[in-house]
Amino acid sequence: MAVFVISSAVALISTILVITRRNPVHALLYLILSLLSVAVLFYSIGAPLAAAFELIVYAGAIMVLFAFALMLLNPGALSAGGPRRRPLFWLVPALLGLVLLGELAYVFTRLPPRPLAAGGVPPQQVGLALFGPYLLGVELASFLLLAGLVGAYHIGRRKPS
Amino acid sequence: MSPVPLEYGLGLAAALFVLGLVGALVRRSVLFILLSIEIMLNAGALAFVFAGARWAQPDGQVVFLFILTVAAAEVCVGLALMLELYQRFKTLDGDAASRMKG
């Protein structure tokens, strides 16, 4: 329960910071922090596959896509200013990240190890459901991804003008 | 197993969704609108996973994976549109697109 309260507090605080930042890069980093704490929540309620996908796909792939788009926008603004300009910006995200790290250490050292099958949903069950009754949904998802790929290529194509 | 009541999880998901909605309504930059949409999708996925964990069924996580797919496709097209908007109007203001024709 303590794990739930702490990580949901971190998620709420970092989400509020996301929608109030002026600098898009800071908002992006706070959103990654919020996704990390949601992944901790998923793990603590017994959904390890969802936690792993939250980390790998959301925080790993989608946020990197945002970072790429940001760097395509204005490369000058990101490299402007030397080092040590306003050095306190890292403090709040570092503190929130430390809270999550402390939670991780607490979970790994203090709590007794328990089998996942004691109430959580192991990844095997999810895989069996995904490629069993939900097989049509998986095919439709692949169509959706292909449509997204083709659409992004079509929009971002250089027009011969 | 999970001593966390379902209501708390759904309350957290609702709070995150409202935060994302406020962000999408208040901010004018297209980038922040896309980030807020990500927050809202993530809040919906959180509700699904909590409900799936409550009844110990894998369906919640299956729907989470589908939401992940939708988010990836949406952000792919959305970022392409954002780059196109920036190339045309040299701004990220979403209101600039109200003058777009054809």
Interface residues (C-beta under 8 A of the other chain):
Chain A: M1 F4 S8 A11 L12 T15 I16 V18 I19 P24 A27 L28 L31 S34 L35 V38 L41 F42 S44 I45 G46 A47 L49 A50 F53 V57 Y58 A61 I62 L65 F66 A69 L70 L72 L73 R114 A118 G119 G120 V121 Q125 V126 L128 A129 L130 Y134 G137 A141 L144 L145 A147 G148 L149 G151 A152 I155 G156
Chain B: M1 S2 P3 V4 Y8 G9 L12 A15 L16 L19 G20 V22 G23 V26 R27 S29 L31 F32 L34 L35 S36 E38 I39 N42 A45 L46 V49 F50 G52 A53 A56 Q57 P58 D59 G60 Q61 V62 F64 L65 F66 L68 T69 V70 A71 A72 A73 E74 V75 C76 V77 L79 A80 L81 M82 L83 E84 Y86 L92
